Every structure is written in C-alpha cells, then in structure tokens.
Amino acid sequence: MLFLVQCGKDGSDFSEIPYAEWRGHEIEVIGDPSDNRRNIILKIYFTDKDGDIGVQDNQIPEDPCDFSTYSLFIKYFERVGGSYQEVLPMDSCQPFDQNLPYLTPEGQNKVLEGGIQTAFSYLAFPRNPGVDSVKFELQIRDRAQHLSNIVYSPAIAIPQ
C-alpha cells in the first residue's frame, strides 16, 4: 500500500466524514508475464478534516477473523453473462478489506488530503469462466466510525 498525504490546509472545505474519489488503476505484471500473476493497483484520493484515519500496528487484533479495525473496505465484482456479480473472498478470515496505517498528523492541524494506492492480487482470479472485466467498490472508515462515500471503479478490462 502506498500513501501520499498532504497536511497544512485549514480544512474549511473538508468534512470530518472522510471523502473518497476514484483516481484510476494500473495492471502490474509480477515476474514472468506467462505466469499470469498480476496485481491491479487501485488508486483513490481522500480527505478527512480531523485526520483520524488508520490504526497503529499495536491496535490491530491478533485474531485474523477480527475485522474491527479495518479502515479500507473493498468489494470485488466480475462481469458474468453481461452483468457484474460480487465475488467473495475464498477464506472469510482473509477479506479484501485492509487496515490503513495510522495517518494522523502531529500538531494542531489534523487535516488529511492525499492518495491511497493498494494492490489487489489477481492471482486466484477470475473465479468465473469468460470474465473480461472487473469492477471494485471502495470505502474508507475513520476511527470515529464515520464511513466515506462509496467509490466505484469503472469497468477494468482484464488482459487475456
């Protein structure tokens, strides 16, 4: 995961409820292209007036099935028979959701504005036959449990 964070604005244009916006994607080939190992790098822009996004490492539960600290929610969809269907993770204790690192700035101004890039490993996908494109839904949750708007990716063509 890559984060680009900018602080210093007064935050008058921002809300304490996180805001997110789709910014694009990249297909990243891992190793030999014939291995069909790829990541889809998902890119979103975000703002948060009070800067309460992410958790510190010592706050992440040891139980792999405890999702209480997740702050980036990801839903994955495959186009099957002309419509998009959600595909759930193979292991319910390993969701697509993630913990964002602790991003709260030091000092009085807690405003956060920046970009998140996260890799969706496409190694075990597509799950359905004949899939030519996928979509994602992403949402950010801050430590006050505020949920951002839902960000929708456009259709992403999958190289065959």
C-alpha positions as CSV (number, residue, x, y, z in Angstrom):
1,M,0.0,0.0,0.0
2,L,1.3,3.5,-0.9
3,F,0.0,6.6,0.8
4,L,0.6,10.2,-0.4
5,V,-0.5,12.5,2.4
6,Q,-0.6,16.3,2.4
7,C,-1.2,18.3,5.5
8,G,-1.3,22.0,6.1
9,K,-4.6,23.2,4.6
10,D,-7.0,24.7,7.0
11,G,-9.7,22.1,6.2
12,S,-12.5,24.5,5.7
13,D,-13.5,22.7,2.5
14,F,-13.4,19.3,4.2
15,S,-15.7,17.3,6.4
16,E,-15.0,15.1,9.5
17,I,-16.6,12.4,7.5
18,P,-13.9,11.0,5.1
19,Y,-14.4,11.7,1.4
20,A,-13.1,9.4,-1.3
21,E,-12.8,9.7,-5.1
22,W,-11.7,7.1,-7.7
23,R,-8.4,8.2,-9.4
24,G,-7.6,5.2,-11.6
25,H,-5.8,1.8,-11.7
26,E,-2.8,0.1,-13.2
27,I,-2.2,-3.6,-14.1
28,E,1.1,-4.7,-12.6
29,V,2.7,-7.9,-14.0
30,I,4.6,-9.8,-11.4
31,G,7.6,-11.9,-12.6
32,D,7.3,-13.7,-16.0
33,P,4.2,-12.5,-17.9
34,S,3.4,-16.1,-18.9
35,D,2.8,-16.9,-15.2
36,N,-0.4,-14.8,-15.3
37,R,0.5,-13.2,-11.9
38,R,-0.9,-9.7,-11.7
39,N,-1.9,-7.0,-9.3
40,I,-4.5,-4.4,-10.0
41,I,-3.3,-1.3,-8.3
42,L,-6.4,0.6,-7.1
43,K,-5.9,4.4,-6.7
44,I,-8.2,6.7,-4.7
45,Y,-8.0,10.3,-3.5
46,F,-9.2,11.1,0.0
47,T,-9.8,13.9,2.5
48,D,-10.5,13.9,6.2
49,K,-10.8,17.1,8.3
50,D,-10.0,15.6,11.7
51,G,-7.3,13.2,10.4
52,D,-8.5,10.1,12.3
53,I,-7.7,7.6,9.6
54,G,-5.8,4.3,10.1
55,V,-4.6,2.3,13.1
56,Q,-1.3,1.8,14.8
57,D,0.3,-1.7,14.5
58,N,-0.3,-2.4,18.2
59,Q,-4.0,-1.8,17.7
60,I,-4.5,-4.5,15.1
61,P,-6.2,-7.5,16.7
62,E,-4.2,-10.8,16.8
63,D,-7.3,-12.8,15.8
64,P,-7.2,-12.9,12.0
65,C,-11.1,-13.0,11.9
66,D,-11.4,-9.8,13.9
67,F,-12.1,-7.1,11.4
68,S,-13.0,-4.3,13.8
69,T,-10.0,-2.1,12.9
70,Y,-10.3,-2.3,9.1
71,S,-10.4,1.1,7.5
72,L,-10.5,0.4,3.8
73,F,-13.3,-1.8,2.6
74,I,-13.0,-3.4,-0.9
75,K,-15.7,-5.3,-2.8
76,Y,-14.7,-7.1,-6.0
77,F,-17.1,-7.8,-8.9
78,E,-16.7,-9.9,-12.1
79,R,-18.7,-9.5,-15.3
80,V,-20.6,-12.7,-15.8
81,G,-23.2,-13.1,-18.5
82,G,-23.4,-9.3,-19.1
83,S,-23.8,-8.2,-15.5
84,Y,-21.5,-7.7,-12.6
85,Q,-21.6,-10.1,-9.7
86,E,-19.8,-9.7,-6.4
87,V,-17.1,-12.3,-5.7
88,L,-16.4,-13.0,-2.1
89,P,-13.0,-14.0,-0.7
90,M,-12.3,-17.7,-0.6
91,D,-11.4,-17.5,3.1
92,S,-13.8,-15.5,5.2
93,C,-10.9,-14.7,7.6
94,Q,-8.9,-13.1,4.7
95,P,-11.2,-10.5,3.3
96,F,-10.2,-8.0,0.6
97,D,-10.6,-5.2,3.3
98,Q,-7.5,-3.7,4.8
99,N,-6.1,-1.7,7.7
100,L,-4.8,1.6,6.7
101,P,-1.7,2.8,8.7
102,Y,-2.0,5.5,11.3
103,L,-2.1,8.7,9.3
104,T,-3.0,11.4,11.9
105,P,-0.6,14.3,11.6
106,E,1.3,15.8,14.6
107,G,0.3,19.2,15.8
108,Q,-3.0,21.1,15.9
109,N,-3.9,20.9,12.2
110,K,-5.2,17.3,11.6
111,V,-6.4,17.8,8.1
112,L,-5.6,14.9,5.8
113,E,-5.6,15.0,2.0
114,G,-3.9,12.5,-0.2
115,G,-3.8,9.4,-2.3
116,I,-4.0,5.7,-1.5
117,Q,-2.7,3.1,-3.8
118,T,-3.4,-0.5,-2.9
119,A,-2.7,-3.7,-4.8
120,F,-5.4,-6.2,-5.4
121,S,-3.7,-9.5,-6.1
122,Y,-5.3,-11.0,-9.1
123,L,-3.5,-14.4,-8.8
124,A,-6.6,-16.5,-8.0
125,F,-9.0,-14.7,-10.3
126,P,-11.2,-14.6,-12.2
127,R,-13.3,-17.1,-10.5
128,N,-15.9,-17.3,-13.2
129,P,-15.3,-18.5,-16.8
130,G,-15.3,-16.0,-19.6
131,V,-14.7,-12.9,-17.4
132,D,-13.3,-10.0,-19.5
133,S,-13.7,-7.2,-17.0
134,V,-14.0,-6.5,-13.3
135,K,-15.1,-3.6,-11.0
136,F,-14.4,-2.5,-7.5
137,E,-16.2,-0.7,-4.7
138,L,-14.1,1.0,-2.0
139,Q,-15.0,2.9,1.2
140,I,-12.9,4.4,4.0
141,R,-13.8,4.2,7.7
142,D,-12.2,6.5,10.2
143,R,-11.6,5.8,13.9
144,A,-14.8,7.6,14.8
145,Q,-16.6,5.0,12.7
146,H,-17.6,7.6,10.0
147,L,-17.9,6.0,6.6
148,S,-16.9,7.8,3.5
149,N,-18.9,7.8,0.3
150,I,-18.6,4.6,-1.7
151,V,-16.1,4.9,-4.6
152,Y,-17.0,2.9,-7.8
153,S,-14.3,1.9,-10.3
154,P,-15.2,1.9,-14.0
155,A,-15.0,-1.5,-15.7
156,I,-11.4,-2.7,-15.8
157,A,-10.5,-4.9,-18.7
158,I,-8.6,-8.0,-17.8
159,P,-5.8,-8.9,-20.1
160,Q,-6.2,-12.4,-21.6
